[in-house]
Every structure is written in structure tokens, then in C-alpha cells.
Amino acid sequence: KITPEPLKDLIWAQEQFAVEGYPSLDGCCWLGMGANGRVFRVKPMDRMAATMAAATICPLALKLVNGQKNVDNLKTEFHALRSAHTAGCPVVEVLRDVEESEDSNRAAYLMKPAGNPISVNTEEDCNTIFEKLALLHHSGFTHGDPRLANAITTNDGKILWIDMRESRDGKVQDDSFSSHCLDDARKLSRSILKLSAQESLPISVHNVDK
């Protein structure tokens, strides 16, 4: 159930994106809430879906934030995702542009696909998600916060990164960029092993991204 306050934000977002025919609030559901906003699963409006091939129709994710600082963070995240997607990285595709209220206190963007939470249960799962992180790094990007909560799996089994607000663009891949890549690997390892930032890793990850 979506409570009245988020519903007002959803209606505002629908008005901003309606010129493109999406999103419809019919069947909308809450996907999650992090430090920087709320995410909802939405779908194209009927009039838009009618013009699309059935194979291209998929649930979208709508991210909404409130507050000037969160709006600024959302813009940073949006542009990082767009740059990484353009470079062919395994990340969600952001649509159109960030929509922002006149008072700059509310903003939203759409991405696809909505995806599902990811779980790592086997050594193969572990290797696969580290490979997706390495693809980011080899394309000149760090994620910044590559916890499992910031990755999704698609209906056809692909793994995509989301929430790249803390990403760094390593156009000049110097020692600093390498250090951030190692930080990524450590954060992902801790997430998989369910360790806090204060707990030591039981194994070395110094070579995991090489």
C-alpha cells in the first residue's frame, strides 16, 4: 500500500513524464527506500504501450527524492548511470532526463528495467557479480557503493548495477582510480559475506579485480 505522502510525489512525477506517455500508476508498487530516495515499479501508459512492440514493453522503475541535497545527489547518480550505460557497462538504462520541481525540492527519473533483488548463493554467483564489477572498472568507472542492494537481476538473468551516486569516472586511470577499484572490491566482498565496514575480511581481495 502506498501512503498519501509518496502518492502525492508519484502523481507529481506522472505529470512531469506524461508528455511521453509514462508512467502509469495503475499497478504501481513500492520497491524500496534507501538513503537517497524511494523507488517504485511502474509501467507505460496504455496509449504508449499500444505503440510499442510487445517484446519492448517492460516494467520501469521510478526513483523519487525530496530535499535539495537529495536532488543534487539524484542528478549526479543519473549522469553517472547514463555515462556508464553509453560506455556499454552493465547498468540500468536511464530514460529522458531528471525532472525537477520549480522549487528544486523534488526530483525524479525513470530507468529500465525495474529488475529484481539479487542473491549470491554459489561460487558461480560470486564470480559473476565480480565480473560485472570488473566490467565497470575496465570501462573507466568505479561504482562507489557496490553492495548487493545496489544490483538487480533482470527476467532474462542479466545483472545490472544501480545507484551509482558515488561513482568515479577514471578517464585518467592513475593510482587513485586503482585504489577506488580496490575499495569497490572490498565493499562487494563485505556485502556478500554480510560483514560490517568495521569487520575484517577473512580473505585478501587485493587481486580480485585484476
N, C-alpha and C positions, 0 to 999 in steps of 0.2 A: 504494500500500500504506500502510495506517495502522499506525504503530508502537505498541507496547504502552502507552506513557505517554499519548498522546492518546486511545487506545482506552479507558483507564480513565475519562478525563474524559467521553467520549462515553456510556459506559454509565451514569455518574452522571447525565448530562443526560437520558438516556432515562427513567430512573427518576423524575426530577422532573416531566417533562412527560407521563408515561404516563397520568395520570388523564384527559387529553383525547384520548388515542389517538394521540399522535405524540411524537417522530418514530420511524420505523423505521430501524434500522441496516442493513437489507437494501439493498444498492446504494449505501450511503453512500460519498461520496468527498470528498477534501480539495480545497477551492477556493483557499485561500491563507492567508498568515500576515502580519500587519502588526505595527506597534509595540504594538498593544493587543489581542492575541488571535489565535486560529485560527478559520477559518470552514470549515464542511463543508456539502455538499449532502445533504439528507435528504429523506424523503418520508413522507406519512401512513402509519400502520399500516393493514394490510388492513381491520381492523374499522372504522376511521374512514373509509377511502376508500369502503367499501361503502355508507355512508350519505350520501355526497356525490354531487352531480351530476357527471358526467364533466367538464363544462366548468370546474368549480371546482377540480379537482384539479391541483395544480402542485407542482413540487419546492420545498421550503423551504430556507432557509439557517439554519444553527445557528451562532451565534457563542459561543465559549468563551474564558474568560480565567482566569488564575491570578494570585494575589497581591492584597493589599488595595488597592494603588493602582490596579491594573488593574480591579478590581471596581468601585471608585468611578467610574472613567472610563467603564466599561460602562454604569452606571446613568445617568450624565449623557448619554451617547450615546443610550440607549434613550428617555429622556424627550424629548430634542430631536427625534428621529425621530417619536415619537408626536405631539408638538405640531404639527410641520410637516405630517404626514400629515392630521391633523384639520383643518388650515387649507387643505387641498386642494393642497398642494405636491407636486411630482414627486419623491417619496421612496419608499423601500420601506415596506411596512406591517409594523409590529412586532406580534407576537401575544402575547396573555396579558400576562405581566409578567416581569420579571427573576427568575430562580430563583437563589438564593444558598445556598451550603453553610453549615452551622451555625457553622463557624469563620470565616466571611466571607472565605475564602481562594480561593474558586472561585465562578464565576457564569456564567450563560448566558442567552441569549434567542433566540427564533425570529423570523424575518422571512420575508416572501414578496414577490415571487418570488425564487428563487435567482439568476436572471439570468445574463448572460454578460459578459465583459470588453468594454469599449467601445474603438473606434478612431476617430480623426479623420483622414480622408484627403482630404477635399474642402472647399471653401469652404462648401458647404451643411452638411456635418457640423459645421464650426466654428460657423456661425451657430446651428445647432440646439442645441448644448450651451450656448452662451452664453445662448440664450433660456431654457433650463431653469434656469440660474443666476439670470437676471433674475426669473423667476417666484418663486424663493425670496425674493429681496430685496424684491420688490413685496408679498409677503405678510408682511414684517416679520422675516425670518430671514436671517442670513448662514450660510454653510457653515463657514468657518474653514479648510478644507483641501480645496478643490475640484479636486484633481488628477484626471486621467483614471482613476487607480486607484480613486478613490472614487465612481465612477459605474458603473452597469451598464446593459445593454440587455436588454429582455425579448424573448420569442419573437415578439411582435407589433410589435416595433420601437420601443417606448417607451423613453425614457431616464429613469432614476431615480437619485437620489443616495443614497449610503450613508455610513456612518462620519462622523456629524455631531457628534463629541465636542467639537470646538472651536467649535461653532455659537454665535451670539449672537442673542438674541431682541430685536429692535429695536422694542419696543412704543412707546417714545419715539424716533422717528426723528430724532435730533439729528446734529450734525456727526460725533460719534464713530461712529454707525451708518453714515453715509455713507463714512467712512474705512475701516471694516471691509469694506464692499461693494467699494470700490476694491481693497483688499488681495485679496479673493476673485478679482476680475477679473485681477489681476496673476498670482496663483498659477495660475489656469487657463491663462492665456496661456503662462506658462513651461512648464507641463506639456505643452501642445500642441506647443510649439516645442522641447521637450526641453532646456530651459535650466536650469541650477542656480540656486539662490537668489542666488548671487554674480554671475551673469552679467546684463548689462543687456539689457532688452528692445529689440529693434531698431525697434519702433514704439510710439507712445503708446497707452495703453489708458485714458486719463483719461475718455473719453466712451463707452467700450464698454458700460457698464451703464446709460446714461441713456435 
